[in-house]
Every structure is written in structure tokens, then in C-alpha cells.
Amino acid sequence: MKMKDYALVKYIDNKSISEKVSELSEKINNDFKDADSLLFIGVLKGAWMFLADIVRNVNLSLDISFIAVSSYLDKTETSGVVRILWDVDVPLAGKDVFLIEDIVDSGLTLKHLKELFYVRDPKSINVCCLLDKPSKRLVDIDIDYVGFTIPDYFVVGYGMDYAGKHRNLKDIYRLEFNK
């Protein structure tokens, strides 16, 4: 689709995002102040900005890795099939793992990743997402740290995309499709 097929409407400004990141980071700092081994795993590509901002605000010793998954295939609805494109490159055993997600909607990707990671013997698996869209949930999933709960909007910016576009926007926008 071309930009003429949809409009971007500012939804969450960068100042609000920064405040929420500080809030979430402070909670993680308090909850894990005595932890021995933290591992933050960013779910690519959408969570890269959020991960960068979170780890800059967490003042604990931590390691970082990434996992790349695909379930959207350039559409606005999940395909329901989760493909691992790039796996984590460090061991999870004995670590307090944080899955850093941009958005949780159906919960299918997150459920798949948690099942994949549990067999790798982490001390704990914690989920931190910037956006939660519970109205789209298809599976029951626990999210430990939630930035914003949003309605059923398709959003872009701050790392999130539509068909590879708009990741670089500092604010979050909702897409409004022309009829």
C-alpha cells in the first residue's frame, strides 16, 4: 500500500513514551535489585527502540540479546504462524530473562517464545511490552510489565512498522485506512 491509501494519526507522543519507559525501568530496578544475572531479549524488529530505551534506564548489570520472529507477513493481522528467523545467541540457563516486546495482541508469538525459552532452563521469564492490545488476545498470556493498554488500532513508529515502513518515527501513530 502507498501512503495515499492510509493516513498516520499521532497517537502517543515521544514524551509520554519516555515517561512510561522511565516508570517501567524503575519498577524493574526495584523488582530485580538483588538479581545475579539479567538477560534482556529484544524481539526484532519492532522492539529495538523500546529495548534500547529500557536498558539505558535500568541501572543493573545485564546482558542483551535478540530474537527475530515473523508472524505478520506484511499484513495488519497475524498469520498465526510464528517463524523464528534469528535465535538468541547466549545461554538462558539460570538467568532472569526479560522478553522485551513492542506490542502484544494475539499473544501467539509471546506464548511460542515463552515455551521455547522455558526448556532452556532460565531462572525466570518476564515479559515487558510497550503496548498491550488485550481485545485481540487469542491465548491466555501473563505480561509482567505493560506500558500502555490500547484498543484495536494498528500502530507504527517507535520501532514498529507497516510493511517495513515508519519504524523511524519517534512518536507512535495509528494507521487510518482510506475507504
C-alpha positions as CSV (number, residue, x, y, z in Angstrom):
1,M,0.0,0.0,0.0
2,K,1.1,3.5,-0.7
3,M,0.8,6.4,1.8
4,K,-2.1,7.7,-0.2
5,D,-4.0,4.6,0.9
6,Y,-3.8,5.5,4.6
7,A,-3.1,8.3,7.0
8,L,-0.9,8.5,10.0
9,V,-2.6,9.9,13.1
10,K,-0.4,10.7,16.1
11,Y,-1.4,8.5,19.0
12,I,1.3,8.5,21.7
13,D,3.9,11.2,21.7
14,N,7.6,10.6,22.5
15,K,7.4,12.5,25.8
16,S,4.7,10.1,27.1
17,I,6.7,7.1,25.8
18,S,9.8,8.4,27.6
19,E,7.9,8.8,30.9
20,K,6.5,5.3,30.6
21,V,9.9,3.8,29.8
22,S,11.3,5.5,33.0
23,E,8.4,4.2,35.0
24,L,8.8,0.6,33.7
25,S,12.6,0.7,34.2
26,E,12.3,2.0,37.8
27,K,9.9,-0.9,38.6
28,I,12.4,-3.4,37.0
29,N,15.3,-1.8,39.0
30,N,13.3,-2.3,42.2
31,D,12.0,-5.8,41.5
32,F,15.4,-7.2,40.4
33,K,17.8,-5.2,42.6
34,D,19.2,-8.4,44.1
35,A,19.3,-10.4,40.8
36,D,22.5,-12.1,39.8
37,S,22.1,-12.5,36.1
38,L,19.7,-10.5,33.9
39,L,19.2,-11.1,30.2
40,F,17.1,-8.7,28.1
41,I,16.0,-10.2,24.8
42,G,14.6,-7.8,22.3
43,V,12.0,-9.2,19.9
44,L,13.1,-7.9,16.5
45,K,12.4,-5.8,14.6
46,G,9.7,-3.9,16.4
47,A,11.1,-3.7,19.9
48,W,14.6,-2.4,19.2
49,M,13.9,1.2,20.2
50,F,12.0,0.2,23.3
51,L,14.7,-2.2,24.3
52,A,17.4,0.5,23.8
53,D,15.5,2.9,26.0
54,I,14.7,0.4,28.7
55,V,18.3,-0.8,29.1
56,R,19.5,2.8,29.2
57,N,17.3,3.3,32.2
58,V,17.9,0.0,34.0
59,N,20.8,0.6,36.3
60,L,21.5,-3.1,37.0
61,S,24.1,-5.4,35.5
62,L,22.6,-7.1,32.4
63,D,23.3,-8.8,29.1
64,I,21.4,-8.2,25.9
65,S,20.4,-10.5,23.0
66,F,17.9,-10.5,20.3
67,I,15.4,-12.9,18.6
68,A,13.8,-12.3,15.3
69,V,10.4,-13.7,14.6
70,S,7.8,-13.3,11.9
71,S,4.0,-13.7,12.1
72,Y,2.6,-10.8,10.1
73,L,3.9,-11.2,6.6
74,D,3.3,-7.5,5.6
75,K,-0.3,-7.6,6.8
76,T,-2.2,-5.9,9.6
77,E,-3.3,-9.2,11.1
78,T,-1.2,-12.0,12.5
79,S,-0.9,-15.1,10.3
80,G,-1.0,-17.3,13.4
81,V,2.3,-19.0,12.3
82,V,5.4,-17.9,14.3
83,R,8.6,-18.4,12.5
84,I,12.0,-18.0,14.2
85,L,14.2,-16.0,11.8
86,W,17.1,-15.5,14.2
87,D,17.6,-17.1,17.6
88,V,19.1,-15.8,20.8
89,D,22.9,-16.2,20.9
90,V,23.5,-16.6,24.6
91,P,22.5,-19.3,27.1
92,L,19.4,-18.6,29.2
93,A,20.1,-21.2,32.0
94,G,20.0,-19.7,35.4
95,K,19.2,-16.2,34.2
96,D,16.3,-13.8,34.9
97,V,15.2,-13.3,31.3
98,F,13.2,-10.3,30.1
99,L,11.4,-10.6,26.8
100,I,11.1,-7.1,25.5
101,E,8.1,-6.7,23.1
102,D,6.8,-3.7,21.2
103,I,3.2,-4.9,21.2
104,V,1.2,-7.9,22.4
105,D,-2.0,-8.6,20.6
106,S,-3.0,-12.2,19.8
107,G,-0.4,-13.4,22.3
108,L,0.6,-16.3,19.9
109,T,4.2,-15.1,19.4
110,L,4.8,-14.5,23.1
111,K,3.3,-17.9,24.1
112,H,5.6,-19.5,21.5
113,L,8.7,-17.7,22.7
114,K,8.0,-18.4,26.4
115,E,7.6,-22.2,25.6
116,L,10.8,-22.1,23.6
117,F,12.7,-20.4,26.4
118,Y,11.4,-22.4,29.3
119,V,13.1,-25.5,28.0
120,R,16.4,-23.6,28.2
121,D,16.2,-23.5,32.0
122,P,16.1,-19.8,32.8
123,K,15.6,-18.7,36.5
124,S,12.6,-16.7,35.4
125,I,10.9,-15.3,32.2
126,N,9.5,-11.8,32.5
127,V,7.6,-10.0,29.8
128,C,7.9,-6.3,29.3
129,C,5.8,-4.7,26.5
130,L,5.3,-1.2,25.4
131,L,1.8,-1.7,24.1
132,D,-0.8,-4.3,25.1
133,K,-3.9,-4.9,22.9
134,P,-6.0,-7.4,25.0
135,S,-9.0,-7.1,22.8
136,K,-7.1,-9.2,20.2
137,R,-5.9,-11.9,22.6
138,L,-6.3,-15.4,21.3
139,V,-4.3,-17.2,24.1
140,D,-4.0,-16.5,27.8
141,I,-0.6,-14.9,28.5
142,D,0.9,-13.1,31.5
143,I,2.6,-9.8,30.9
144,D,4.6,-8.6,33.8
145,Y,5.4,-5.0,32.8
146,V,2.9,-3.1,30.5
147,G,3.5,0.4,29.2
148,F,0.1,1.3,27.6
149,T,-3.0,-0.7,27.1
150,I,-4.6,0.3,23.7
151,P,-7.7,-0.6,21.7
152,D,-7.6,-2.4,18.4
153,Y,-5.6,0.1,16.4
154,F,-2.8,-0.8,14.0
155,V,0.1,1.3,15.1
156,V,3.5,2.3,13.7
157,G,6.5,4.3,14.8
158,Y,9.0,4.0,17.7
159,G,10.3,0.8,16.0
160,M,7.0,-0.6,14.8
161,D,6.2,-0.8,11.1
162,Y,3.7,-1.4,8.4
163,A,5.2,-3.4,5.5
164,G,8.7,-2.2,6.6
165,K,7.8,1.5,6.8
166,H,7.6,4.1,9.6
167,R,9.9,2.4,12.2
168,N,12.0,5.6,12.4
169,L,9.2,7.8,13.7
170,K,9.8,8.9,17.3
171,D,6.1,9.0,18.2
172,I,3.5,6.3,17.8
173,Y,0.9,6.7,15.2
174,R,-2.2,4.8,14.3
175,L,-3.0,3.9,10.7
176,E,-6.3,5.1,9.3
177,F,-7.0,3.4,6.0
178,N,-8.8,5.3,3.3
179,K,-12.1,3.7,2.2
